[in-house]
Amino acid sequence: MKKLFDELRSKIQSKKRRKNSPTPKICLHETGKDNYRSKRKQLKITFWFWKYFDFLWKYKNIIYLGLFPVFILLLIFILFGPIFTVQNIQILRNDNITEMSLSYSSVENIREKRIVNLDEQVIENKMKEYQNNIKDVDISFNLPDTVKIKLTSYPIYFNTTLNNKSYYVTQNWTLVPWKPRDEYKELIIKKELSKGQIPDYSKLYSTEHIEAIYQGYNYLEENIVDIKVVSIDYYPIQRETHFRLDNDVLLIYTLWRSLKDQIEKSVIYNTEHKLLSDNSIVYIDFRIMERVGENKKEKIFYCTKEIEYQCKQNLKKIY
């Protein structure tokens, strides 16, 4: 208790010492509770754009009044004037079979047109319509006036000849006029075209067929190293293909069912029965499949040179 009284006495004495010193005045501003909260929640947002117009309206500044229409006119000129119209067309190709003159002709109609109005899909379709061998079309714009186009063609699969004119056969069955090259096998199309028909850059036959023939040819040469395919006959109406080997043996296949399965039978035949390199054979026919009860069973027919005349007559009757 004594300690508590001592503390109170010291405080009273300290107050007496400061009695003569000036007392600071504190001014309080009363703010209504509701008014304070409403002011605290208010958020004043000012957009520079509206502020600019407010300035124009308030002060009628001749400089700003002049800049605004200039800005509008400049915007109209950029969007609708000649600055963004096509003046230059650059076409690049990733191969040597795409015809550049046809490529430029197919897009000549976009020249002088506005870039913002161009439809890339329409341009791509037009280029592929002119040349069916084109696989990919990459279009980019180099502003203000240049269109850049990169072209990629389907790969070449075979050489062929139609109406005494040489062609490449591409992956999607397009005929591209060009000189034959040794790295591509000869595909002989067993169907006559009308003399007035021009198959240049046209897609003639089934893409599924050309892919099957190409893959089958590669598979055969990869798995039978002692034979080489010299030429391939394609019968689009009969849907058949014949592989002629370097020893003049003919391998006959149908395209009505899997060609790969038939090629595999050829490899098995070469391994387990008779070598395809045997010169005593005229042709081997892998097309036949007969039904025995509910099962299908494939048969392999071959014709030897002992009856070569009869073998060739059989082929003539069929084709």
NORQUIPE-V652343 format. One record per backbone hydrogen bond with DSSP energy under -1.0 kcal/mol. CO is the residue of the C=O (numbers start at 1). NH is the residue of the N-H. E is the energy in kcal/mol with one decimal. If there is no record, write none. Layout:
co=CO nh=NH e=E
co=CO nh=NH e=E
//
This chain:
co=1 nh=5 e=-2.4
co=2 nh=6 e=-2.2
co=3 nh=7 e=-1.7
co=4 nh=8 e=-1.9
co=5 nh=9 e=-2.3
co=6 nh=10 e=-2.0
co=7 nh=11 e=-1.7
co=8 nh=12 e=-2.1
co=9 nh=13 e=-2.1
co=10 nh=14 e=-1.8
co=11 nh=15 e=-1.7
co=12 nh=16 e=-1.7
co=13 nh=17 e=-1.7
co=14 nh=18 e=-1.3
co=32 nh=36 e=-2.4
co=33 nh=37 e=-1.9
co=34 nh=38 e=-2.3
co=35 nh=39 e=-2.0
co=36 nh=40 e=-2.1
co=37 nh=41 e=-1.7
co=47 nh=51 e=-2.2
co=48 nh=52 e=-2.2
co=49 nh=53 e=-1.7
co=50 nh=54 e=-2.6
co=51 nh=55 e=-2.1
co=52 nh=56 e=-2.1
co=53 nh=57 e=-2.7
co=54 nh=58 e=-2.4
co=55 nh=59 e=-2.7
co=56 nh=60 e=-1.8
co=61 nh=65 e=-2.2
co=62 nh=66 e=-1.4
co=63 nh=67 e=-2.0
co=64 nh=68 e=-1.9
co=66 nh=70 e=-1.2
co=67 nh=71 e=-2.4
co=68 nh=72 e=-2.1
co=69 nh=73 e=-2.7
co=70 nh=74 e=-2.5
co=71 nh=75 e=-2.2
co=72 nh=76 e=-2.3
co=73 nh=77 e=-2.3
co=74 nh=78 e=-2.1
co=75 nh=79 e=-2.2
co=76 nh=80 e=-2.9
co=77 nh=81 e=-1.8
co=82 nh=85 e=-1.2
co=84 nh=115 e=-2.9
co=86 nh=112 e=-3.1
co=88 nh=147 e=-2.5
co=90 nh=149 e=-3.3
co=92 nh=151 e=-2.8
co=99 nh=103 e=-1.7
co=100 nh=104 e=-2.6
co=101 nh=105 e=-2.0
co=102 nh=106 e=-1.9
co=107 nh=110 e=-1.6
co=108 nh=111 e=-1.3
co=110 nh=113 e=-1.8
co=113 nh=86 e=-2.8
co=114 nh=117 e=-1.0
co=115 nh=118 e=-1.4
co=119 nh=123 e=-1.8
co=120 nh=124 e=-2.4
co=121 nh=125 e=-2.5
co=122 nh=126 e=-2.1
co=123 nh=127 e=-2.1
co=124 nh=128 e=-2.1
co=125 nh=129 e=-1.7
co=126 nh=130 e=-1.6
co=127 nh=131 e=-1.8
co=131 nh=134 e=-1.6
co=133 nh=154 e=-2.7
co=136 nh=152 e=-2.0
co=138 nh=150 e=-2.6
co=140 nh=148 e=-3.0
co=142 nh=146 e=-1.8
co=145 nh=87 e=-2.7
co=145 nh=88 e=-2.3
co=146 nh=142 e=-2.4
co=147 nh=90 e=-2.9
co=148 nh=140 e=-2.6
co=149 nh=92 e=-3.0
co=150 nh=138 e=-2.6
co=151 nh=94 e=-2.2
co=152 nh=135 e=-3.0
co=152 nh=136 e=-2.0
co=155 nh=171 e=-1.9
co=158 nh=169 e=-3.0
co=159 nh=187 e=-3.4
co=160 nh=167 e=-2.7
co=162 nh=165 e=-1.3
co=165 nh=162 e=-2.5
co=166 nh=178 e=-1.2
co=167 nh=160 e=-2.1
co=168 nh=176 e=-2.4
co=169 nh=157 e=-3.2
co=169 nh=158 e=-1.6
co=170 nh=173 e=-1.9
co=173 nh=204 e=-1.6
co=174 nh=170 e=-2.1
co=175 nh=201 e=-3.1
co=176 nh=168 e=-2.8
co=181 nh=184 e=-1.6
co=185 nh=159 e=-2.8
co=186 nh=232 e=-2.4
co=188 nh=234 e=-3.1
co=189 nh=191 e=-1.6
co=194 nh=197 e=-1.5
co=199 nh=202 e=-2.2
co=201 nh=132 e=-1.8
co=202 nh=175 e=-2.0
co=206 nh=210 e=-1.7
co=207 nh=211 e=-1.9
co=208 nh=212 e=-1.9
co=209 nh=213 e=-2.7
co=210 nh=214 e=-2.2
co=211 nh=215 e=-2.5
co=212 nh=216 e=-2.4
co=213 nh=217 e=-2.5
co=214 nh=218 e=-2.0
co=215 nh=219 e=-2.4
co=216 nh=220 e=-2.3
co=217 nh=221 e=-2.0
co=218 nh=222 e=-2.0
co=219 nh=223 e=-1.5
co=220 nh=224 e=-1.5
co=224 nh=227 e=-1.1
co=228 nh=246 e=-1.8
co=231 nh=244 e=-2.7
co=232 nh=188 e=-3.5
co=233 nh=242 e=-2.0
co=234 nh=190 e=-3.3
co=235 nh=239 e=-1.6
co=235 nh=240 e=-1.6
co=239 nh=255 e=-3.2
co=240 nh=235 e=-2.9
co=241 nh=253 e=-2.4
co=242 nh=233 e=-2.8
co=243 nh=251 e=-2.6
co=244 nh=230 e=-3.0
co=244 nh=231 e=-1.3
co=245 nh=248 e=-1.9
co=249 nh=245 e=-2.9
co=250 nh=284 e=-2.6
co=251 nh=243 e=-2.5
co=252 nh=286 e=-2.5
co=253 nh=241 e=-2.1
co=258 nh=262 e=-1.1
co=259 nh=263 e=-2.4
co=260 nh=264 e=-2.3
co=261 nh=265 e=-1.7
co=262 nh=266 e=-1.6
co=263 nh=267 e=-1.9
co=264 nh=268 e=-2.2
co=265 nh=269 e=-2.7
co=266 nh=270 e=-2.4
co=267 nh=271 e=-1.7
co=268 nh=272 e=-3.2
co=269 nh=273 e=-2.0
co=269 nh=274 e=-1.3
co=275 nh=278 e=-1.5
co=278 nh=281 e=-1.1
co=280 nh=305 e=-2.6
co=282 nh=250 e=-1.7
co=283 nh=303 e=-2.5
co=284 nh=252 e=-2.8
co=285 nh=301 e=-2.0
co=288 nh=299 e=-1.7
co=290 nh=297 e=-3.1
co=292 nh=295 e=-1.8
co=295 nh=292 e=-3.1
co=297 nh=290 e=-2.3
co=301 nh=285 e=-4.2
co=303 nh=282 e=-3.5
co=303 nh=283 e=-1.2
co=304 nh=307 e=-1.3
co=305 nh=308 e=-1.3
co=307 nh=311 e=-2.2
co=308 nh=312 e=-2.4
co=309 nh=313 e=-1.9
co=310 nh=314 e=-2.1
co=311 nh=315 e=-1.7
co=312 nh=316 e=-1.9
co=313 nh=317 e=-2.0
co=314 nh=318 e=-1.4
co=315 nh=319 e=-2.3
//
